[in-house]
Amino acid sequence: MSPSLSALAAGLLLSLIAIPDGFAGEWEDMRDRLDNTLRTHARRIAEIESRDRTAPADQLRRAEKITRDRIAGAEGALKTTAKARSPEDMAEWRADGAERKKVRESLVAGQKNLELANSTVGSAIEVAENTARRVPRSGVVEKVARIEGEAKARASWQREQDRLERERHQRERAAAERERGVR
């Protein structure tokens, strides 16, 4: 045995001895999870194969057709995205070309719109802050609270009046029924 192979074997042996017992339990847990996963997939494969009871040669042809279709789809996508540019198309993208000019103009317009939106948002924030400062000084909160209190008091008074009116009508009906019964 060569000295380097002996050193490698000794290092491997020492590394195996140095593994704590905790790792062994983790390896077992990992193996159990892997076994469960494989069992789940094995069941799924069996389900698929039970639905597809074709001969192995048909399955091979079907797999080849699926592969060919996917390759054709990928090649088609590549052809549509990687079109060869004509010299006229490329001229439009030069520094002084029409397409490059359109892009520059749209970038300038976009920048102006962004600046306008920023200023609009800034002024809206300023208005909101001013309103937040003015509302407590104006006494609006107290006025609204007073108006709500008065509205609740009126509603309570109205409910009480309605209750009294119903009781009065009930007493009048009862008196009228008694009077009819006496005659």
VMD Tcl script that draws the C-alpha trace (Angstrom):
set ca {
  {0.00 0.00 0.00}
  {1.43 3.39 -0.95}
  {2.06 6.00 1.76}
  {-0.51 8.42 0.30}
  {-3.17 5.69 0.17}
  {-2.38 4.74 3.78}
  {-2.69 8.37 4.82}
  {-6.00 8.66 2.99}
  {-7.34 5.49 4.64}
  {-6.22 6.72 8.07}
  {-7.85 10.11 7.51}
  {-11.07 8.47 6.39}
  {-11.07 6.18 9.41}
  {-10.45 9.09 11.77}
  {-13.21 11.16 10.17}
  {-15.69 8.29 10.57}
  {-14.75 7.82 14.20}
  {-15.02 11.56 14.88}
  {-18.63 11.84 13.64}
  {-20.83 12.45 16.68}
  {-23.80 10.20 17.41}
  {-26.18 13.07 16.62}
  {-25.27 12.90 12.95}
  {-26.16 9.22 12.81}
  {-29.73 10.00 13.92}
  {-29.98 12.80 11.37}
  {-28.80 10.44 8.63}
  {-31.48 7.94 9.64}
  {-34.15 10.66 9.59}
  {-32.98 11.79 6.17}
  {-32.99 8.21 4.89}
  {-36.55 7.70 6.22}
  {-37.75 10.90 4.52}
  {-36.11 9.82 1.28}
  {-37.73 6.37 1.52}
  {-41.15 7.95 2.11}
  {-40.66 10.26 -0.85}
  {-39.60 7.39 -3.08}
  {-42.61 5.33 -1.97}
  {-44.91 8.27 -2.79}
  {-43.40 8.65 -6.24}
  {-43.45 4.91 -6.82}
  {-47.19 4.92 -6.14}
  {-47.64 7.84 -8.54}
  {-45.68 6.09 -11.29}
  {-47.73 2.94 -10.76}
  {-50.94 5.00 -11.06}
  {-49.77 6.58 -14.30}
  {-48.68 3.25 -15.75}
  {-51.97 1.62 -14.77}
  {-53.84 4.31 -16.73}
  {-51.56 3.95 -19.74}
  {-51.62 0.25 -20.59}
  {-49.90 0.59 -23.96}
  {-47.12 -1.66 -25.16}
  {-43.52 -0.66 -24.31}
  {-42.79 0.08 -27.99}
  {-45.76 2.48 -28.09}
  {-44.51 4.17 -24.92}
  {-41.09 4.60 -26.50}
  {-42.61 6.13 -29.65}
  {-44.80 8.39 -27.54}
  {-41.79 9.57 -25.50}
  {-39.83 10.24 -28.70}
  {-42.74 12.23 -30.14}
  {-43.03 14.33 -26.98}
  {-39.29 15.00 -27.10}
  {-39.42 15.96 -30.79}
  {-42.38 18.29 -30.13}
  {-40.56 20.01 -27.28}
  {-37.41 20.44 -29.38}
  {-39.46 21.86 -32.25}
  {-41.19 24.27 -29.88}
  {-37.87 25.42 -28.45}
  {-36.38 25.89 -31.93}
  {-39.45 27.87 -33.01}
  {-39.13 30.14 -29.98}
  {-35.46 30.70 -30.75}
  {-36.21 31.57 -34.37}
  {-38.86 34.15 -33.44}
  {-36.71 35.85 -30.80}
  {-33.42 35.80 -32.67}
  {-34.43 37.23 -36.04}
  {-31.62 38.34 -38.30}
  {-31.60 42.10 -38.62}
  {-31.36 43.68 -42.01}
  {-28.90 46.53 -42.61}
  {-31.89 48.92 -42.82}
  {-33.10 47.77 -39.37}
  {-29.64 48.20 -37.93}
  {-29.34 51.71 -39.42}
  {-32.39 52.81 -37.41}
  {-30.56 51.85 -34.21}
  {-27.40 53.87 -34.90}
  {-26.69 56.89 -32.70}
  {-28.58 59.17 -35.12}
  {-31.17 56.54 -36.15}
  {-34.95 56.93 -35.95}
  {-35.52 54.16 -33.39}
  {-32.78 55.47 -31.11}
  {-34.32 58.96 -31.39}
  {-37.77 57.60 -30.41}
  {-36.28 55.87 -27.38}
  {-34.51 59.06 -26.27}
  {-37.72 61.08 -26.68}
  {-39.74 58.55 -24.69}
  {-37.12 58.57 -21.92}
  {-37.28 62.38 -21.74}
  {-41.09 62.29 -21.66}
  {-41.00 59.61 -18.97}
  {-38.60 61.70 -16.88}
  {-40.87 64.76 -17.19}
  {-43.90 62.69 -16.16}
  {-42.00 61.33 -13.18}
  {-40.97 64.83 -12.08}
  {-44.57 66.05 -12.47}
  {-45.88 63.12 -10.43}
  {-43.28 63.78 -7.71}
  {-44.26 67.44 -7.49}
  {-47.97 66.54 -7.38}
  {-47.39 64.02 -4.59}
  {-45.26 66.57 -2.76}
  {-47.99 69.20 -2.88}
  {-50.61 66.65 -1.80}
  {-48.46 65.73 1.20}
  {-48.05 69.42 2.04}
  {-51.83 69.98 1.90}
  {-52.43 66.95 4.12}
  {-49.88 68.16 6.67}
  {-51.40 71.68 6.71}
  {-54.87 70.23 7.15}
  {-53.66 68.03 10.00}
  {-52.23 71.11 11.73}
  {-55.32 73.29 11.16}
  {-58.04 70.85 12.22}
  {-57.20 70.81 15.96}
  {-56.92 74.65 16.04}
  {-60.24 75.13 14.25}
  {-62.25 73.33 16.90}
  {-63.95 71.19 14.26}
  {-63.42 68.02 16.28}
  {-65.19 69.50 19.29}
  {-68.00 70.89 17.12}
  {-68.54 67.52 15.46}
  {-68.57 65.81 18.87}
  {-71.13 68.35 20.15}
  {-73.32 67.88 17.04}
  {-73.15 64.09 17.40}
  {-74.09 64.38 21.09}
  {-77.06 66.60 20.24}
  {-78.17 64.22 17.49}
  {-78.00 61.27 19.91}
  {-79.95 63.23 22.52}
  {-82.64 64.16 19.95}
  {-82.85 60.54 18.80}
  {-83.17 59.35 22.39}
  {-85.87 61.98 23.11}
  {-87.73 60.97 19.91}
  {-87.61 57.28 20.88}
  {-89.00 58.16 24.31}
  {-91.80 60.24 22.73}
  {-92.64 57.38 20.36}
  {-92.77 54.96 23.30}
  {-95.08 57.25 25.26}
  {-97.31 57.71 22.20}
  {-97.58 53.93 21.72}
  {-98.49 53.48 25.40}
  {-101.15 56.21 25.14}
  {-102.67 54.52 22.06}
  {-102.58 51.16 23.85}
  {-104.38 52.63 26.89}
  {-106.99 54.26 24.64}
  {-107.63 50.94 22.80}
  {-107.91 49.06 26.08}
  {-110.37 51.66 27.43}
  {-112.43 51.48 24.21}
  {-112.56 47.66 24.43}
  {-113.65 47.82 28.05}
  {-116.33 50.32 27.18}
  {-117.67 48.09 24.37}
  {-117.67 45.10 26.71}
  {-119.70 46.95 29.36}
  {-122.55 47.91 27.05}
}
mol new
graphics top color blue
foreach p $ca { graphics top sphere $p radius 0.5 }
foreach p [lrange $ca 0 end-1] q [lrange $ca 1 end] { graphics top cylinder $p $q radius 0.2 }
display resetview
